[in-house]
Amino acid sequence: MPIDISTPLALPCGATLRNRIAKAGLTEGLANLRNQATEAHCRLYRRWSLGGAGLLLTGNVLIDRSCMERPLNVAVDGNLDEGGRAALAAWARAGTEGGNAFWMQINHAGRKSPASITPQPVAPSAIPIGAAVGPGRARRHGVPRALDEGEIEALIDRYVATAVTAREAGFTGVQFHAAHGYLLAEFLSPLANHRQDEWGGALENRARMLLEVVRRARQALGADYPIGVKMNSADFQRGGFTPGEAEQVALWLQAAGVDLLELSGGSSESYAMLGQPGESEESALLTRSTAEREAYFVLFAEAMRKVLDMPVMVTGGFRSRRAMDAALAAGAVDIVGLGRPMCLEPDLPRRLLADRDAVAPSPEADMRPDPAAAPDDAPPAAVQAALARAPVAYFAEQMVEMGAGRAPDLKLGLYEAGRRYLEREAEAAAAWCAARADEAA
Ligand SMILES: Cc1cc2nc3c(=O)[nH]c(=O)nc-3n(C[C@H](O)[C@H](O)[C@H](O)COP(=O)(O)O)c2cc1C
């Protein structure tokens, strides 16, 4: 029998995923001001858990409240009193109600932490976002300060402590986020990491932080607890992390006992993770992967699989059951990751499993944010900002809907999605900064 999306997968640690569909990490912004999980997380993940996927990943959970990806994401950083731990456990219970695996995605935002909450983020080097592509992209992020070696060591321990907290709360695995330009990806990238000590320069130095996190996590969690890593197949920027380097790091991760490698790509300087090829040497391969295999990174995974035994998950672009089955049967991937479609149809895995001709919704293919949808008196800069954010906000707003116990609102207008998202984020940033100041007082 050829492998298809319904085939269980045994991981190297001994755990089994009941099928080959995973809901990928999607940042929620649903935590309270102390960055604890809430009832909205429970409602959203119960919905997804009953939807039939073999694996659910949380959106990124931060290890350091002074460098968050968003003000209202969950963090594990000395902020969990008894109530906070109970909330985390309730989230883990809700996310496993359907019998699936539920892993916590663990992250440090590095220089991608927004300036509205982090005037000066930390990073491998004091290089701001946008330095490689021009100043336009840099406005939303402060100029980072380079971490010293003691801080790097302490952060490695924080990644591991967060993983231990996840296991104690009832999450059935963890995934370390080393993709999309966050801290671990910044260390991997020669564009963001100009260090001259043992954490920069040669690839083995740039990969040291990620490998130390995995090595210490394996030691702390034991041999039978699932550990995953999400890593870029490339940064899709000239001079960035390359597919050849990704392959070498993947081999090291395999040797360190990683159970599942999720491949993605890009950063806030290049949106490859959403299928935009950019202008790097690898871009033509991304375009070809999308055209031939539907998903953006399958051809990268296929090349890696020639030298790799570790299970590989690819996220980005998969929409039809046929393309998913074809990628699995070819041995190019072991798990199919789904992001945006899960925001629109939480029961999608069930439908895909039942029907070989099933196709997920993909409104992103022809999203044309229209300025005419904005009220006449809206300031042009605000309209432009809302429309620029709309293609992501449209999906993020559906998580807010489901978190409130409502069905996704597929008729939500693009301008309205972007406007609501930006308004909510600005209010959250102001309230969160005030609450942090109160906590410090
Ligand atoms: C609203 C939104 C939030 C996201 N948040 C995260 C995140 O927290 N962690 C992560 O690894 N990727 C995140 N991503 C990227 C997705 O996991 C995924 O790689 C991307 O959506 C491409 O997959 P898709 O074509 O199935 O949507 C996010 C994407 C979107 C649209």
The ligand as a MOL file (V3000), in Angstrom:
LIG
                    3D

  0  0  0     0  0            999 V3000
M  V30 BEGIN CTAB
M  V30 COUNTS 31 33 0 0 0
M  V30 BEGIN ATOM
M  V30 1 C -1.6250 34.2850 10.4200 0
M  V30 2 C -0.3360 33.5000 10.3390 0
M  V30 3 C 0.3960 33.2610 11.5040 0
M  V30 4 C 1.5760 32.4980 11.4620 0
M  V30 5 N 2.2380 32.2290 12.6270 0
M  V30 6 C 3.2860 31.3690 12.6300 0
M  V30 7 C 3.8990 30.9530 13.8470 0
M  V30 8 O 3.5380 31.3840 14.9660 0
M  V30 9 N 4.9030 30.0530 13.7580 0
M  V30 10 C 5.3400 29.5590 12.5700 0
M  V30 11 O 6.2500 28.7380 12.5550 0
M  V30 12 N 4.7880 29.9380 11.3980 0
M  V30 13 C 3.7660 30.8090 11.4030 0
M  V30 14 N 3.1610 31.1340 10.2170 0
M  V30 15 C 3.5810 30.4550 8.9790 0
M  V30 16 C 2.7430 29.1700 8.7900 0
M  V30 17 O 3.0640 28.1930 9.7650 0
M  V30 18 C 2.9890 28.5420 7.4240 0
M  V30 19 O 4.3570 28.2730 7.2840 0
M  V30 20 C 2.4890 29.4290 6.2710 0
M  V30 21 O 1.1750 29.9130 6.5430 0
M  V30 22 C 2.4720 28.6570 4.9550 0
M  V30 23 O 1.6360 27.5370 5.0220 0
M  V30 24 P 0.1730 27.5470 4.3180 0
M  V30 25 O 0.3970 27.7850 2.8490 0
M  V30 26 O -0.4110 26.1800 4.5740 0
M  V30 27 O -0.6130 28.6400 4.9240 0
M  V30 28 C 2.0190 31.9560 10.2170 0
M  V30 29 C 1.3010 32.2360 9.0530 0
M  V30 30 C 0.1250 32.9810 9.0960 0
M  V30 31 C -0.6450 33.2240 7.8190 0
M  V30 END ATOM
M  V30 BEGIN BOND
M  V30 1 1 1 2
M  V30 2 1 2 3
M  V30 3 2 2 30
M  V30 4 2 3 4
M  V30 5 1 4 5
M  V30 6 1 4 28
M  V30 7 2 5 6
M  V30 8 1 6 7
M  V30 9 1 6 13
M  V30 10 2 7 8
M  V30 11 1 7 9
M  V30 12 1 9 10
M  V30 13 2 10 11
M  V30 14 1 10 12
M  V30 15 2 12 13
M  V30 16 1 13 14
M  V30 17 1 14 15
M  V30 18 1 14 28
M  V30 19 1 15 16
M  V30 20 1 16 17
M  V30 21 1 16 18
M  V30 22 1 18 19
M  V30 23 1 18 20
M  V30 24 1 20 21
M  V30 25 1 20 22
M  V30 26 1 22 23
M  V30 27 1 23 24
M  V30 28 2 24 25
M  V30 29 1 24 26
M  V30 30 1 24 27
M  V30 31 2 28 29
M  V30 32 1 29 30
M  V30 33 1 30 31
M  V30 END BOND
M  V30 END CTAB
M  END
